[in-house]
């Protein structure tokens, strides 16, 4: 079974402000007061006209124009870009984070087969920068609600219902 997620993550109020500036996007609550903005939908084609940034993250949708918007909104609170691609038991992950208008965590990547990094890997390191409580030796993506949907676009089509 495969899994794929590309999203911008921030504290819920910051994610809501970011989504408000991206027509057709949504901020979906996950856990620990965080929300994700799926990297899917019509707003991406509008921002994809500028060249991609961060070749190591291998995401052409992470364009200069989108990064400029993330930098601007990160003045309200930190924002992370996360990318996860799982095929069977092989996981690729990448992340970067911004705070106060600047890149605060340069892009980090963990390739399939590489040992788990001491910080838990790029995605967990990015979530920690957002204020999430992360145990780098035990935390998993599911601890943060990231496995609620198997594909990025599914977060837009059928967002999870908030728990009471």
C-alpha positions in Angstrom: 0.0 0.0 0.0 1.3 3.5 -0.8 1.0 6.8 1.0 1.8 10.3 -0.2 1.4 13.7 1.5 2.7 17.2 0.5 1.4 19.9 2.8 2.1 23.2 4.6 1.7 22.8 8.3 1.3 25.5 11.0 -0.6 26.3 14.2 -4.3 26.3 13.3 -4.7 30.1 13.2 -1.6 30.6 11.0 -2.7 27.7 8.7 -6.1 29.3 8.4 -4.6 32.7 7.4 -2.3 30.9 4.9 -5.3 29.0 3.4 -7.3 32.2 3.2 -4.6 33.5 0.8 -4.7 30.4 -1.4 -8.1 30.2 -3.3 -9.7 26.8 -3.0 -7.4 25.6 -0.2 -8.4 24.5 3.3 -6.7 24.3 6.7 -7.4 20.9 8.1 -6.9 20.4 11.9 -4.6 17.5 12.7 -3.3 17.4 16.3 -1.5 19.4 19.0 -3.2 22.6 17.7 -1.7 22.2 14.2 -3.4 22.2 10.9 -2.3 21.3 7.4 -2.9 23.0 4.1 -2.7 20.2 1.4 -0.5 21.0 -1.6 -3.4 20.2 -4.0 -6.0 22.2 -5.8 -6.4 25.0 -8.3 -4.2 27.5 -6.3 -1.1 25.5 -7.1 -1.4 26.1 -10.9 -1.5 29.8 -10.2 1.7 29.8 -8.2 3.5 27.2 -10.3 4.4 29.8 -12.9 7.6 30.6 -11.1 10.6 28.3 -10.9 10.8 25.7 -8.1 13.0 26.2 -5.1 14.9 23.6 -3.1 15.8 20.9 -5.7 16.5 18.5 -2.9 12.8 18.4 -1.9 11.9 17.4 -5.5 8.6 19.3 -5.5 8.1 21.6 -8.6 5.0 23.0 -6.8 7.2 24.6 -4.1 7.8 27.6 -6.3 9.5 30.9 -5.6 6.1 32.6 -5.5 4.7 30.1 -3.0 7.8 30.3 -0.8 7.5 34.1 -0.8 3.9 33.8 0.4 5.0 31.3 3.1 7.7 33.7 4.2 5.2 36.5 4.5 2.6 34.5 6.5 5.4 33.0 8.7 5.7 36.4 10.3 2.5 35.3 12.2 4.0 32.0 13.3 6.2 29.2 12.0 5.2 27.2 8.9 6.6 23.9 7.7 6.5 22.3 4.3 6.4 18.5 4.7 6.6 15.8 2.1 6.2 12.0 2.7 6.2 9.3 0.1 5.8 5.7 1.2 5.9 2.6 -1.0 5.6 -0.6 0.9 8.1 -0.3 3.7 10.3 2.3 2.0 9.8 5.9 3.1 11.1 9.1 1.5 10.6 12.3 3.5 11.6 15.9 3.2 10.8 19.1 5.1 11.7 22.8 5.5 10.4 25.4 7.9 10.1 29.2 8.0 9.7 31.6 10.9 9.6 35.4 11.2 9.7 35.7 7.4 12.9 33.7 6.9 13.9 30.1 6.4 14.5 28.7 9.9 15.1 25.0 8.9 16.8 24.5 5.6 15.5 21.6 3.5 16.3 18.2 5.0 15.7 14.9 3.2 15.7 11.3 4.4 15.9 8.7 1.6 14.4 5.2 1.7 16.7 2.8 3.5 18.5 5.4 5.5 18.6 5.0 9.3 16.2 7.1 11.3 18.0 10.4 12.1 18.6 11.3 15.8 16.0 14.1 15.4 13.4 11.6 14.2 13.8 12.7 10.5 12.9 15.8 8.6 9.2 15.8 9.1 9.3 15.3 12.9 12.1 17.9 13.1 9.9 20.4 11.2 6.8 19.6 13.5 9.0 20.2 16.5 9.9 23.7 15.1 6.1 24.4 15.1 5.9 23.6 18.8 4.7 20.0 18.6 5.8 17.6 21.3 7.9 15.1 19.5 9.8 12.1 20.9 12.5 11.6 18.1 12.9 7.9 19.1 9.3 7.0 19.4 7.0 9.5 17.6 5.5 8.5 14.2 3.5 10.4 11.6 0.3 8.8 12.9 0.9 10.6 16.3 0.1 13.8 14.5 -2.9 12.7 12.4 -0.9 12.6 9.2 -2.2 9.1 8.2 -5.9 10.2 8.1 -5.8 10.3 4.3 -3.6 8.2 1.9 -3.2 10.9 -0.8 -2.7 14.7 -0.6 -5.8 15.4 -2.7 -8.0 13.4 -0.4 -7.5 16.0 2.3 -9.3 18.5 0.0 -12.0 16.1 -1.3 -13.0 14.6 2.1 -11.3 16.5 5.0 -11.4 14.6 8.3 -14.1 15.7 10.7 -12.8 17.4 13.8 -13.1 15.3 17.0 -15.2 16.6 19.8 
